[in-house]
Each structure stands twice: as C-alpha cells, then as structure tokens.
Amino acid sequence: MRGVLLILASLFAYVHSIRFFLEPNSMKCLKEEAQAHVLVAGEYEVTETPAVKTEYVIRDSKGEILSRNDNIPHGKILKFTFVMETYDTFEICFMAHAIQPSFSGNIKQIKQEVHLVTKRGIEAKNYEGISEAAKLKPSEVELKRLEDLSEAIVQDFARMRKNEEEMRDTNETTNTRVLHFSIFSTLWLLALSTWQVLYLRRFFKAKKLIE
C-alpha cells in the first residue's frame, strides 16, 4: 500500500525548480497554476552581487499581491508561502536595480543567479515543524504524511473527474448546437433555392422566354 501511494505521489508531486540569470535593471517573471485552498511554498536564493538591489513580488491574475520582498538579502535561502482562494494563475517576478548609476556601464556586465523552488500540496507542508509542535514520533509523522498524501490523491482524482464531466457536458452542448445550426443552415439553403427557382420562373415568364 505504501509503495502504491509513493508511486501516486510521484505522479501528483508539484515541485518545480529553476535557475536563471538576472541582469541589473531588468526583470524576469514566471507563471504557474495553483488549485484553490492548496498551500504553495517556495524557496529562493540570489547570489551576492555588489551595487545591485534585488526584489521579488508574487501576484495573482487579478494583480493582487500574494507575497513580496523589496530588498532580498543576497546569498541567503529565503522562503514564502501563500494559499489561493480559487483556481488561478500566479506570477513570480524578480527585479534587479543598480544602486550606483555612475557605474551602470560596468554593472550591466554582472549577472545574478537566481535559484527558485516552488512546491504545492503535501510537498509544501513542513512535517518537521508539525512533528516538533505536536511532539510526534517519526512513525506518526510518516502516517500523517501518508494520510495527507492519500487525501490529496483522492481530491486530485475528484477534481479530474469533475473536469472530465465539465468537458463532456461542453462537448455535448457544442455537438447539439452544431447539429441545430446545420439543420437551420440546410433549411435556409432549401428555402433560398426554392425562392430563387420561383423568382427565375416568374422572370422568364415575364420576358416570355418560357410558357
């Protein structure tokens, strides 16, 4: 049973890790999706760079700020957490500002390395903190983790089933509308063809081309 849960956990694990370089007076943004009421946690580290101030901000699709740091300490691993109320896309932006404009020509040649890790769901939970707070044994912590894992898998399957039902309903509605439109188009073409034949018949009779 535990092996099955671990295999399913690998399928539903939400851990993203990325490294990129950030030049002074520039900005880079990353977008991800998150389900409603699911914990999102992250760790980030910015390499130490002289004469450069670095900041980050996380916003949802409506522009509301979920987390931010206006002055990131360089060379330290920092963390953030937030929970979204609805299924939405969030954007993480890192910005670097040169604080010595007189040396901007040389500063542009310096690049900062940013390491970002984002986690969602059970991967974002701090089970070590839970163990210390509740004074749980290692076996109890593992059982708690497996319980949360099984619950997350059930929720994911329920969400997938709901999405499948919504897509099926959308397809059925679309097929019905296409069928009605096809019938309407066919009837309209038949009516137009009949009117055209009758009009031409009257026209030719008026011109005495036919009897």
DRENPA-3360 file (N, C-alpha, C; in nm, 2 decimals, always signed):
BEGIN
1 = MRGVLLIL = +0.08/-0.12/+0.00/+0.00/+0.00/+0.00/+0.09/+0.13/+0.00 ~ +0.19/+0.12/+0.08/+0.28/+0.24/+0.09/+0.35/+0.26/-0.04 ~ +0.39/+0.15/-0.11/+0.45/+0.16/-0.24/+0.36/+0.22/-0.34 ~ +0.23/+0.18/-0.34/+0.14/+0.24/-0.43/+0.12/+0.39/-0.41 ~ +0.11/+0.43/-0.28/+0.10/+0.57/-0.25/+0.22/+0.65/-0.29 ~ +0.34/+0.59/-0.28/+0.46/+0.66/-0.32/+0.46/+0.68/-0.47 ~ +0.42/+0.58/-0.55/+0.41/+0.59/-0.69/+0.31/+0.70/-0.73 ~ +0.19/+0.70/-0.67/+0.10/+0.80/-0.70/+0.15/+0.94/-0.66;
9 = ASLFAYVH = +0.22/+0.94/-0.55/+0.28/+1.07/-0.51/+0.37/+1.13/-0.61 ~ +0.45/+1.04/-0.68/+0.54/+1.09/-0.79/+0.46/+1.14/-0.90 ~ +0.34/+1.09/-0.92/+0.25/+1.14/-1.03/+0.19/+1.28/-1.00 ~ +0.16/+1.30/-0.87/+0.09/+1.42/-0.83/+0.19/+1.51/-0.76 ~ +0.32/+1.50/-0.77/+0.41/+1.59/-0.70/+0.42/+1.72/-0.78 ~ +0.41/+1.83/-0.70/+0.42/+1.96/-0.76/+0.54/+2.03/-0.71 ~ +0.66/+2.00/-0.76/+0.78/+2.06/-0.72/+0.85/+2.11/-0.85 ~ +0.87/+2.24/-0.86/+0.94/+2.30/-0.97/+1.06/+2.37/-0.92;
17 = SIRFFLEP = +1.17/+2.34/-0.99/+1.30/+2.41/-0.96/+1.36/+2.47/-1.08 ~ +1.41/+2.59/-1.07/+1.46/+2.66/-1.19/+1.57/+2.75/-1.15 ~ +1.67/+2.76/-1.23/+1.78/+2.86/-1.21/+1.79/+2.95/-1.34 ~ +1.81/+3.08/-1.31/+1.82/+3.17/-1.43/+1.91/+3.29/-1.38 ~ +1.96/+3.36/-1.48/+2.04/+3.48/-1.46/+1.96/+3.61/-1.47 ~ +1.99/+3.70/-1.39/+1.92/+3.83/-1.39/+2.02/+3.94/-1.40 ~ +2.00/+4.02/-1.50/+2.09/+4.14/-1.52/+2.04/+4.26/-1.44 ~ +2.13/+4.35/-1.40/+2.08/+4.47/-1.33/+1.99/+4.55/-1.42;
25 = NSMKCLKE = +1.89/+4.62/-1.36/+1.79/+4.70/-1.42/+1.71/+4.61/-1.52 ~ +1.68/+4.49/-1.48/+1.59/+4.40/-1.56/+1.50/+4.33/-1.47 ~ +1.40/+4.26/-1.54/+1.30/+4.18/-1.46/+1.27/+4.05/-1.54 ~ +1.25/+3.95/-1.46/+1.21/+3.82/-1.52/+1.09/+3.76/-1.44 ~ +0.99/+3.71/-1.51/+0.87/+3.66/-1.45/+0.84/+3.52/-1.49 ~ +0.79/+3.44/-1.40/+0.75/+3.31/-1.42/+0.60/+3.29/-1.38 ~ +0.53/+3.21/-1.46/+0.38/+3.19/-1.43/+0.36/+3.04/-1.40 ~ +0.27/+3.02/-1.30/+0.23/+2.88/-1.26/+0.08/+2.88/-1.23;
33 = EAQAHVLV = +0.03/+2.76/-1.22/-0.11/+2.75/-1.19/-0.12/+2.68/-1.05 ~ -0.23/+2.71/-0.98/-0.25/+2.65/-0.84/-0.40/+2.63/-0.82 ~ -0.43/+2.52/-0.76/-0.57/+2.49/-0.72/-0.61/+2.57/-0.60 ~ -0.74/+2.58/-0.58/-0.80/+2.66/-0.47/-0.76/+2.59/-0.34 ~ -0.73/+2.67/-0.24/-0.71/+2.62/-0.10/-0.60/+2.52/-0.09 ~ -0.50/+2.53/-0.18/-0.38/+2.44/-0.18/-0.26/+2.53/-0.14 ~ -0.19/+2.48/-0.04/-0.07/+2.55/+0.01/+0.04/+2.56/-0.10 ~ +0.09/+2.68/-0.13/+0.20/+2.70/-0.22/+0.32/+2.75/-0.14;
41 = AGEYEVTE = +0.43/+2.69/-0.14/+0.55/+2.73/-0.07/+0.67/+2.74/-0.17 ~ +0.76/+2.82/-0.14/+0.88/+2.83/-0.22/+1.00/+2.87/-0.15 ~ +1.12/+2.84/-0.21/+1.25/+2.89/-0.16/+1.32/+2.96/-0.27 ~ +1.39/+3.06/-0.24/+1.47/+3.13/-0.34/+1.60/+3.18/-0.28 ~ +1.70/+3.19/-0.37/+1.83/+3.24/-0.33/+1.89/+3.32/-0.45 ~ +1.94/+3.43/-0.41/+2.00/+3.52/-0.51/+2.15/+3.54/-0.48 ~ +2.24/+3.52/-0.57/+2.38/+3.52/-0.55/+2.42/+3.67/-0.51 ~ +2.52/+3.68/-0.43/+2.56/+3.81/-0.39/+2.63/+3.89/-0.51;
49 = TPAVKTEY = +2.58/+4.01/-0.52/+2.62/+4.10/-0.63/+2.64/+4.24/-0.58 ~ +2.75/+4.30/-0.59/+2.77/+4.44/-0.54/+2.69/+4.54/-0.62 ~ +2.64/+4.65/-0.55/+2.58/+4.76/-0.61/+2.45/+4.72/-0.68 ~ +2.39/+4.62/-0.64/+2.26/+4.57/-0.70/+2.16/+4.54/-0.60 ~ +2.04/+4.60/-0.61/+1.93/+4.57/-0.51/+1.83/+4.48/-0.59 ~ +1.79/+4.37/-0.52/+1.70/+4.27/-0.58/+1.57/+4.26/-0.50 ~ +1.46/+4.25/-0.57/+1.33/+4.23/-0.51/+1.25/+4.13/-0.59 ~ +1.14/+4.08/-0.53/+1.05/+4.00/-0.59/+0.91/+4.03/-0.55;
57 = VIRDSKGE = +0.81/+3.99/-0.63/+0.67/+4.01/-0.60/+0.59/+3.89/-0.66 ~ +0.49/+3.85/-0.59/+0.41/+3.74/-0.64/+0.26/+3.80/-0.65 ~ +0.20/+3.79/-0.77/+0.07/+3.84/-0.79/-0.02/+3.73/-0.85 ~ -0.15/+3.74/-0.83/-0.24/+3.65/-0.90/-0.29/+3.72/-1.03 ~ -0.38/+3.65/-1.10/-0.42/+3.71/-1.23/-0.49/+3.84/-1.22 ~ -0.55/+3.87/-1.10/-0.62/+4.00/-1.08/-0.52/+4.11/-1.04 ~ -0.39/+4.08/-1.02/-0.30/+4.18/-0.98/-0.28/+4.19/-0.83 ~ -0.35/+4.11/-0.75/-0.34/+4.12/-0.60/-0.20/+4.06/-0.56;
65 = ILSRNDNI = -0.14/+4.13/-0.47/-0.01/+4.08/-0.42/-0.02/+3.97/-0.32 ~ +0.04/+3.85/-0.34/+0.04/+3.74/-0.25/+0.16/+3.73/-0.16 ~ +0.27/+3.78/-0.21/+0.39/+3.78/-0.13/+0.49/+3.88/-0.20 ~ +0.58/+3.94/-0.12/+0.68/+4.02/-0.18/+0.80/+4.05/-0.08 ~ +0.91/+4.09/-0.14/+1.03/+4.13/-0.06/+1.10/+4.24/-0.14 ~ +1.10/+4.36/-0.09/+1.16/+4.47/-0.16/+1.31/+4.48/-0.15 ~ +1.37/+4.40/-0.07/+1.51/+4.41/-0.05/+1.56/+4.27/-0.01 ~ +1.59/+4.18/-0.11/+1.63/+4.04/-0.08/+1.78/+4.04/-0.04;
73 = PHGKILKF = +1.80/+3.98/+0.08/+1.94/+3.96/+0.12/+2.01/+3.86/+0.03 ~ +2.13/+3.90/-0.02/+2.20/+3.81/-0.12/+2.27/+3.70/-0.04 ~ +2.27/+3.58/-0.11/+2.34/+3.47/-0.05/+2.27/+3.39/+0.05 ~ +2.14/+3.42/+0.08/+2.07/+3.35/+0.18/+1.94/+3.28/+0.12 ~ +1.91/+3.17/+0.17/+1.79/+3.09/+0.13/+1.67/+3.15/+0.20 ~ +1.58/+3.20/+0.13/+1.46/+3.26/+0.19/+1.33/+3.18/+0.14 ~ +1.23/+3.20/+0.22/+1.11/+3.12/+0.19/+0.98/+3.21/+0.18 ~ +0.88/+3.16/+0.11/+0.75/+3.23/+0.11/+0.64/+3.12/+0.10;
81 = TFVMETYD = +0.52/+3.15/+0.15/+0.41/+3.07/+0.15/+0.28/+3.15/+0.12 ~ +0.18/+3.09/+0.05/+0.06/+3.16/+0.04/-0.05/+3.05/-0.01 ~ -0.17/+3.08/+0.01/-0.28/+3.00/-0.03/-0.38/+3.08/-0.12 ~ -0.42/+3.02/-0.23/-0.51/+3.09/-0.32/-0.65/+3.05/-0.29 ~ -0.74/+3.14/-0.30/-0.88/+3.11/-0.26/-0.95/+3.04/-0.38 ~ -0.91/+3.06/-0.50/-0.97/+3.00/-0.62/-0.86/+2.95/-0.71 ~ -0.90/+2.86/-0.80/-0.81/+2.81/-0.90/-0.76/+2.93/-0.99 ~ -0.63/+2.95/-1.00/-0.59/+3.07/-1.06/-0.44/+3.05/-1.11;
89 = TFEICFMA = -0.39/+3.15/-1.18/-0.25/+3.16/-1.22/-0.18/+3.26/-1.14 ~ -0.07/+3.23/-1.09/+0.01/+3.33/-1.02/+0.14/+3.36/-1.09 ~ +0.20/+3.48/-1.07/+0.32/+3.52/-1.14/+0.42/+3.56/-1.04 ~ +0.54/+3.51/-1.05/+0.65/+3.54/-0.97/+0.75/+3.63/-1.05 ~ +0.78/+3.75/-1.01/+0.87/+3.84/-1.08/+0.99/+3.88/-0.99 ~ +1.11/+3.86/-1.05/+1.23/+3.91/-0.98/+1.28/+4.03/-1.06 ~ +1.32/+4.13/-0.98/+1.37/+4.26/-1.04/+1.50/+4.30/-0.97 ~ +1.59/+4.34/-1.06/+1.72/+4.39/-1.01/+1.74/+4.53/-1.05;
97 = HAIQPSFS = +1.79/+4.61/-0.95/+1.81/+4.75/-0.97/+1.95/+4.79/-0.93 ~ +2.02/+4.86/-1.02/+2.15/+4.91/-1.00/+2.14/+5.03/-0.90 ~ +2.21/+5.03/-0.79/+2.20/+5.14/-0.69/+2.32/+5.23/-0.71 ~ +2.41/+5.21/-0.81/+2.51/+5.31/-0.84/+2.51/+5.34/-0.98 ~ +2.42/+5.44/-1.02/+2.41/+5.47/-1.17/+2.54/+5.51/-1.23 ~ +2.63/+5.57/-1.16/+2.76/+5.61/-1.22/+2.84/+5.50/-1.28 ~ +2.82/+5.37/-1.22/+2.89/+5.26/-1.27/+2.80/+5.16/-1.35 ~ +2.69/+5.22/-1.40/+2.60/+5.13/-1.47/+2.66/+5.06/-1.59;
105 = GNIKQIKQ = +2.76/+5.12/-1.65/+2.82/+5.06/-1.77/+2.89/+4.93/-1.73 ~ +2.96/+4.93/-1.62/+3.03/+4.80/-1.57/+2.93/+4.71/-1.50 ~ +2.83/+4.76/-1.44/+2.73/+4.68/-1.37/+2.65/+4.59/-1.46 ~ +2.63/+4.64/-1.58/+2.55/+4.56/-1.68/+2.62/+4.43/-1.72 ~ +2.75/+4.42/-1.70/+2.82/+4.30/-1.73/+2.81/+4.20/-1.62 ~ +2.76/+4.24/-1.50/+2.74/+4.14/-1.39/+2.60/+4.08/-1.39 ~ +2.60/+3.95/-1.38/+2.47/+3.89/-1.37/+2.45/+3.81/-1.24 ~ +2.33/+3.82/-1.19/+2.29/+3.75/-1.07/+2.23/+3.61/-1.10;
113 = EVHLVTKR = +2.26/+3.51/-1.03/+2.20/+3.38/-1.04/+2.09/+3.37/-0.94 ~ +1.97/+3.34/-0.99/+1.85/+3.32/-0.90/+1.81/+3.17/-0.91 ~ +1.80/+3.11/-0.79/+1.75/+2.98/-0.78/+1.62/+2.98/-0.71 ~ +1.52/+2.92/-0.78/+1.38/+2.93/-0.73/+1.32/+2.78/-0.73 ~ +1.26/+2.75/-0.61/+1.20/+2.62/-0.60/+1.05/+2.64/-0.55 ~ +0.95/+2.59/-0.62/+0.82/+2.61/-0.57/+0.76/+2.47/-0.55 ~ +0.68/+2.46/-0.44/+0.61/+2.34/-0.41/+0.47/+2.36/-0.38 ~ +0.38/+2.26/-0.40/+0.24/+2.27/-0.38/+0.19/+2.15/-0.31;
121 = GIEAKNYE = +0.08/+2.16/-0.24/+0.02/+2.05/-0.17/+0.10/+1.99/-0.06 ~ +0.10/+1.86/-0.05/+0.17/+1.80/+0.06/+0.32/+1.82/+0.05 ~ +0.38/+1.85/-0.06/+0.52/+1.88/-0.08/+0.55/+2.01/-0.01 ~ +0.46/+2.10/+0.01/+0.48/+2.23/+0.06/+0.47/+2.23/+0.22 ~ +0.42/+2.12/+0.27/+0.40/+2.12/+0.42/+0.53/+2.09/+0.49 ~ +0.55/+2.15/+0.60/+0.67/+2.13/+0.69/+0.63/+2.03/+0.79 ~ +0.66/+1.90/+0.76/+0.63/+1.80/+0.86/+0.73/+1.79/+0.98 ~ +0.84/+1.85/+0.96/+0.94/+1.86/+1.07/+0.88/+1.95/+1.18;
129 = GISEAAKL = +0.83/+2.07/+1.13/+0.76/+2.16/+1.22/+0.64/+2.10/+1.29 ~ +0.56/+2.02/+1.21/+0.44/+1.96/+1.27/+0.49/+1.86/+1.38 ~ +0.60/+1.79/+1.35/+0.64/+1.69/+1.45/+0.69/+1.75/+1.58 ~ +0.76/+1.86/+1.56/+0.81/+1.93/+1.68/+0.70/+2.00/+1.76 ~ +0.60/+2.05/+1.69/+0.49/+2.12/+1.76/+0.40/+2.02/+1.83 ~ +0.37/+1.91/+1.77/+0.28/+1.81/+1.83/+0.35/+1.70/+1.90 ~ +0.49/+1.71/+1.90/+0.57/+1.60/+1.97/+0.53/+1.46/+1.92 ~ +0.53/+1.45/+1.79/+0.50/+1.32/+1.73/+0.62/+1.24/+1.70;
137 = KPSEVELK = +0.61/+1.11/+1.71/+0.71/+1.01/+1.68/+0.74/+1.01/+1.52 ~ +0.85/+0.96/+1.48/+0.88/+0.95/+1.34/+0.77/+0.87/+1.26 ~ +0.73/+0.76/+1.33/+0.63/+0.67/+1.26/+0.50/+0.75/+1.25 ~ +0.46/+0.83/+1.35/+0.34/+0.91/+1.35/+0.34/+1.02/+1.24 ~ +0.46/+1.08/+1.23/+0.48/+1.18/+1.12/+0.46/+1.12/+0.99 ~ +0.52/+1.00/+0.97/+0.51/+0.93/+0.84/+0.36/+0.89/+0.81 ~ +0.29/+0.84/+0.91/+0.15/+0.81/+0.90/+0.07/+0.94/+0.86 ~ +0.10/+1.05/+0.92/+0.04/+1.18/+0.89/+0.06/+1.22/+0.75;
145 = RLEDLSEA = +0.19/+1.20/+0.71/+0.22/+1.23/+0.57/+0.15/+1.14/+0.47 ~ +0.14/+1.01/+0.50/+0.07/+0.92/+0.41/-0.08/+0.95/+0.41 ~ -0.14/+0.99/+0.53/-0.28/+1.03/+0.53/-0.30/+1.15/+0.44 ~ -0.22/+1.25/+0.46/-0.23/+1.37/+0.37/-0.21/+1.34/+0.23 ~ -0.12/+1.25/+0.20/-0.10/+1.21/+0.06/-0.22/+1.14/+0.00 ~ -0.28/+1.05/+0.07/-0.40/+0.98/+0.02/-0.51/+1.07/+0.00 ~ -0.53/+1.17/+0.10/-0.64/+1.27/+0.08/-0.61/+1.36/-0.04 ~ -0.49/+1.39/-0.06/-0.46/+1.48/-0.18/-0.48/+1.40/-0.31;
153 = IVQDFARM = -0.45/+1.27/-0.31/-0.47/+1.19/-0.43/-0.62/+1.18/-0.46 ~ -0.70/+1.16/-0.35/-0.85/+1.15/-0.37/-0.90/+1.28/-0.42 ~ -0.85/+1.39/-0.37/-0.90/+1.52/-0.42/-0.86/+1.55/-0.56 ~ -0.74/+1.50/-0.60/-0.70/+1.52/-0.74/-0.78/+1.44/-0.83 ~ -0.81/+1.31/-0.79/-0.90/+1.23/-0.88/-1.04/+1.29/-0.89 ~ -1.09/+1.34/-0.77/-1.22/+1.40/-0.78/-1.22/+1.53/-0.87 ~ -1.11/+1.60/-0.86/-1.10/+1.72/-0.95/-1.09/+1.68/-1.09 ~ -1.02/+1.58/-1.12/-1.01/+1.53/-1.26/-1.14/+1.48/-1.31;
161 = RKNEEEMR = -1.22/+1.41/-1.22/-1.35/+1.36/-1.26/-1.44/+1.48/-1.29 ~ -1.44/+1.58/-1.21/-1.52/+1.69/-1.23/-1.49/+1.76/-1.36 ~ -1.36/+1.78/-1.39/-1.31/+1.84/-1.51/-1.36/+1.76/-1.63 ~ -1.35/+1.63/-1.62/-1.40/+1.54/-1.73/-1.54/+1.55/-1.75 ~ -1.62/+1.56/-1.65/-1.77/+1.58/-1.66/-1.80/+1.72/-1.72 ~ -1.73/+1.82/-1.68/-1.75/+1.95/-1.74/-1.71/+1.95/-1.89 ~ -1.60/+1.89/-1.93/-1.56/+1.88/-2.07/-1.66/+1.80/-2.15 ~ -1.71/+1.69/-2.09/-1.81/+1.61/-2.16/-1.94/+1.69/-2.18;
169 = DTNETTNT = -1.99/+1.76/-2.08/-2.10/+1.85/-2.09/-2.08/+1.95/-2.20 ~ -1.96/+2.01/-2.20/-1.93/+2.12/-2.30/-1.94/+2.06/-2.44 ~ -1.88/+1.94/-2.46/-1.88/+1.87/-2.59/-2.02/+1.84/-2.63 ~ -2.10/+1.79/-2.54/-2.24/+1.75/-2.58/-2.32/+1.88/-2.62 ~ -2.30/+1.98/-2.54/-2.37/+2.11/-2.57/-2.32/+2.16/-2.71 ~ -2.19/+2.15/-2.73/-2.14/+2.20/-2.86/-2.19/+2.12/-2.98 ~ -2.20/+1.99/-2.96/-2.25/+1.90/-3.06/-2.40/+1.93/-3.09 ~ -2.47/+1.96/-2.99/-2.62/+1.99/-3.01/-2.63/+2.12/-3.08;
177 = RVLHFSIF = -2.55/+2.22/-3.05/-2.56/+2.35/-3.11/-2.52/+2.34/-3.26 ~ -2.41/+2.26/-3.29/-2.37/+2.24/-3.42/-2.47/+2.17/-3.51 ~ -2.54/+2.07/-3.44/-2.65/+2.00/-3.51/-2.76/+2.09/-3.55 ~ -2.81/+2.17/-3.45/-2.91/+2.27/-3.48/-2.87/+2.37/-3.58 ~ -2.75/+2.41/-3.58/-2.70/+2.51/-3.68/-2.70/+2.45/-3.82 ~ -2.66/+2.32/-3.82/-2.66/+2.25/-3.95/-2.80/+2.24/-4.01 ~ -2.89/+2.20/-3.92/-3.03/+2.18/-3.97/-3.09/+2.32/-4.02 ~ -3.06/+2.42/-3.94/-3.11/+2.56/-3.98/-3.04/+2.60/-4.11;
185 = STLWLLAL = -2.91/+2.58/-4.13/-2.85/+2.61/-4.25/-2.90/+2.54/-4.37 ~ -2.93/+2.41/-4.35/-2.99/+2.33/-4.46/-3.13/+2.38/-4.50 ~ -3.21/+2.41/-4.40/-3.35/+2.46/-4.43/-3.34/+2.59/-4.49 ~ -3.25/+2.68/-4.45/-3.23/+2.81/-4.51/-3.19/+2.80/-4.65 ~ -3.09/+2.71/-4.68/-3.05/+2.69/-4.82/-3.16/+2.64/-4.91 ~ -3.24/+2.54/-4.85/-3.36/+2.49/-4.93/-3.46/+2.60/-4.96 ~ -3.49/+2.69/-4.86/-3.58/+2.80/-4.88/-3.53/+2.90/-4.98 ~ -3.40/+2.93/-4.97/-3.34/+3.02/-5.06/-3.34/+2.97/-5.20;
193 = STWQVLYL = -3.31/+2.84/-5.22/-3.31/+2.78/-5.35/-3.45/+2.78/-5.41 ~ -3.55/+2.74/-5.33/-3.69/+2.74/-5.38/-3.73/+2.88/-5.42 ~ -3.70/+2.98/-5.34/-3.73/+3.12/-5.37/-3.66/+3.16/-5.50 ~ -3.54/+3.12/-5.52/-3.46/+3.16/-5.64/-3.52/+3.10/-5.76 ~ -3.56/+2.97/-5.75/-3.63/+2.90/-5.87/-3.76/+2.97/-5.90 ~ -3.84/+3.00/-5.80/-3.97/+3.06/-5.83/-3.95/+3.20/-5.89 ~ -3.85/+3.28/-5.84/-3.82/+3.41/-5.89/-3.77/+3.40/-6.04 ~ -3.68/+3.31/-6.07/-3.64/+3.30/-6.21/-3.75/+3.25/-6.30;
201 = RRFFKAKK = -3.84/+3.17/-6.25/-3.95/+3.12/-6.33/-4.04/+3.24/-6.36 ~ -4.07/+3.32/-6.26/-4.16/+3.44/-6.29/-4.08/+3.54/-6.38 ~ -3.95/+3.55/-6.37/-3.87/+3.64/-6.45/-3.88/+3.60/-6.60 ~ -3.85/+3.47/-6.62/-3.85/+3.42/-6.76/-3.99/+3.42/-6.82 ~ -4.09/+3.40/-6.74/-4.23/+3.42/-6.79/-4.26/+3.56/-6.83 ~ -4.21/+3.65/-6.74/-4.24/+3.79/-6.78/-4.16/+3.83/-6.90 ~ -4.05/+3.78/-6.93/-3.97/+3.80/-7.05/-4.02/+3.72/-7.17 ~ -4.12/+3.63/-7.14/-4.18/+3.54/-7.24/-4.07/+3.45/-7.30;
209 = LIE = -3.98/+3.41/-7.21/-3.88/+3.31/-7.26/-3.93/+3.17/-7.24 ~ -4.02/+3.15/-7.14/-4.08/+3.02/-7.12/-4.23/+3.04/-7.11 ~ -4.31/+2.93/-7.12/-4.45/+2.94/-7.11/-4.49/+2.91/-6.97;
% end
